Amino acid sequence: MNFKRTTIIPLDDAELAKQLFDAYLNKEFMILMIILGDTDSIRKALPKADNLATKSYYGMERWVLWIRNHDVLESTLRPLLETNEQDETLVYEDVKCFSTSPILDAATGVILKNAELNYLSLQRSFFKAQSHDTGLINDVNNSL
Amino acid sequence: MTNLKAILVCVLLLFSLAKVQAQIIQVTEIDRGSSRSISLAEAQIIDINASLEINLSKTELLKMIAEQYPQYTQQTALESKINAISDALLNQEAILNSLILGVENVESQQQFFDLMELFLMTIGENEMLSQRYEILSEAYFNLENHETLNMEAYIFSRFNADALELKEQLKLMEATKYNVSLVAFKKDKLGGDRVHVQNFDTYTERDYVTIERWVTSLSDSQEEQIAGLAEKAKTNEAKTLRIFESLKTKLITYLPNLDCVQAQKENLMTLLNNPETYGDLTADITLQANELFSRLNALSSMVTAFKSDIGSWTITTPFELKTNLENFSKNSKHLTEDFELLESLSKAIERLRPKFDQLFQGFEPCVLEFEAYFKVVQETLTLLKLQQSNYIVNKTIGDEVHRFSIDNLPSKGFINLKGTGSRTNGDELVLEVVLRVPSTLEGAPEQQFLLEQRSFYMQLIGARSEVAVGMILANPIGSTNPAIDPARSFFYAPSASILLKFGSKSSYFYNEFVDLGVGLNFAASDFDTDGTPEFGTGLVVTGFKDIISFGINYNVTLDEPYWFFGINLPFNLPGLPINSVKN
């Protein structure tokens, strides 16, 4: 797979995985899409997510992180997902994709295992994440 | 930004409501600055002075046409696709403007994301569009120059091209084209009238009447207005169901009285079987007498059958008038002829004359009575037919009502209830979506099919005042005043009340039956029976459309408190010298 804007998180080195994840998450003005698991449908969806990540709206960068196993970054992702405003009763194991907002790093645009991963759902997830922090753009611009 | 979010929430809510209820006509009531969507699940009560915004769901409309009229399946399938694309592309210009202008303020960005969410959600709800979006996205990223090309602009342009292609296909279809109209009627106690729906017809509005909320008296202009409207109401009465029913009753009442016919039949039979006259009867006379007897029998059967037939007539179903009138006319004429022939035959035999004279004496008034009945029946039947014709004309969709194809059907229509003329609490507003199909036969009228009907009950919602006039029975409380006759417990007194009432938007039972009122009562009692009324005032509670009232007053003239009750029946009851309530 030849990805342009996707990073595959290693499964065999938990510390490296955490460092990589934190590095992307802490990047300013970046919308992260996290794809969890390794199934045929996920493998088919990854190029689509990668394609969409090449698009930028209002100067916000997009990036995709593929975490092939739910266990690798569970201790980081579980609390992150618990803060999502979409569904407070969300079960971590049922999530196969979500995005984080560019400024607050809030988890949103969640796609569950029983839903389809396609251009439409992935684009909605990216947009939801970017839309989450729209109100903060002026504040951030002023503080820079 | 907040407004846009609110709009988005409303749109989402509308989508979910539409899914649950699946109705073509969606109505929003706009009353004194606030708006309320009226779903089918709630009471269909609207404020009598409100304006209505009527939204027609093309999706549901097409679904219903496809379900009910399978001959249009192909056509509706194409139109559904076009409609789905149009719905999805509703905000394409705003989205592209946001992207092209690249305005980076918060409001602009938020608007872009809200509209994109709406667009993607609409796409996601339609399988055909979802699949197409997937193909178009894939195609976009496969373009060599996609990095310099706006993804949304590409997808919108492809969807627009799809819509144009579908429209071309629709044009080429050799199917009978249908149209759709939205019509509105007002139904009241006097019958009904058509109502103007802005964007859907060119009817002019009726008299502009605002039903006053705070009524304390009738002004001169109001009285004139009411008199004018009453005059118009008389004209409208010509179209009423009620008049039709009363004419039916009148017709049954004026149908010939069969007692007279029955008596003559018996007299004729007695004469024919009388041993004293039997020998003198010639074959001609017997034949003619039997003919007359059969005629009377036929007449009797015809009247009985006709009476039962009238009972089943309705204002909406055509009935046969010509045959009925002809039968009546023919029988009436033959009866007179048969009678005159028998009379001339019997005159030839001297011995029969006294007996026949006696018979003819009974016959003549019977025939005259029958002829008089026939005249009234003829007039009433003509009137009945006229009522039906008027009613049907009123229901007929006039040339003023626009016909639309699905493509150019306006999504919104407006009704200002104030422009619908005279109306009272409890009147009905009926909205109908009608499918209109041109006839395949040349010169024949188009066919019309009712697709959906919604009916609303008009009521002055919230607080209002009313003036009620009626008779009360007043009972002085613990009176020791020597001027008041101690033998009498109750005194009749005319009274007037100014009442505060509330109209409910959720309960028909409350509006139509309970209808509580509280207020001030003013009564002119005469406790000392000197012929000069005293003035009393106090508090009153009324219920059941002011039929029952109860309260406590103070007789200011005699310094006497009293309680009272009133029963103001909407009809006269013997032994109850109480007038009916007047509002």
Contacts between the chains, C-beta under 8 A, distances in Angstrom:
chain1	res1	chain2	res2	distance
A	48	B	137	7.4
A	48	B	138	8.0
A	51	B	137	7.8
A	51	B	141	4.4
A	54	B	147	7.3
A	55	B	151	6.0
A	57	B	99	7.7
A	57	B	112	7.6
A	58	B	102	7.7
A	58	B	104	5.7
A	58	B	109	5.6
A	59	B	104	7.6
A	118	B	130	7.6
A	118	B	134	5.5
A	119	B	133	6.5
A	119	B	134	5.6
A	119	B	137	3.8
A	119	B	138	7.4
A	120	B	120	5.8
A	120	B	123	6.1
A	120	B	124	5.6
A	120	B	130	6.0
A	120	B	133	5.4
A	120	B	134	6.9
A	120	B	137	7.9
A	121	B	124	7.6
A	123	B	120	6.4
A	123	B	137	7.9
A	124	B	117	6.9
A	124	B	120	5.0
A	124	B	121	7.7
A	124	B	124	7.7
A	127	B	113	5.6
A	127	B	116	5.5
A	127	B	117	6.4
A	127	B	120	7.4
A	128	B	117	7.4
A	130	B	113	6.7
A	131	B	110	7.0
A	131	B	113	3.7
A	131	B	114	7.6
A	131	B	117	7.3
A	134	B	106	5.8
A	134	B	109	5.0
A	134	B	110	4.9
A	134	B	113	6.5
A	135	B	1	7.7
A	135	B	106	6.0
A	135	B	110	7.4
A	137	B	104	7.4
A	137	B	106	5.9
A	137	B	109	6.9
A	138	B	105	7.5
A	138	B	106	5.5
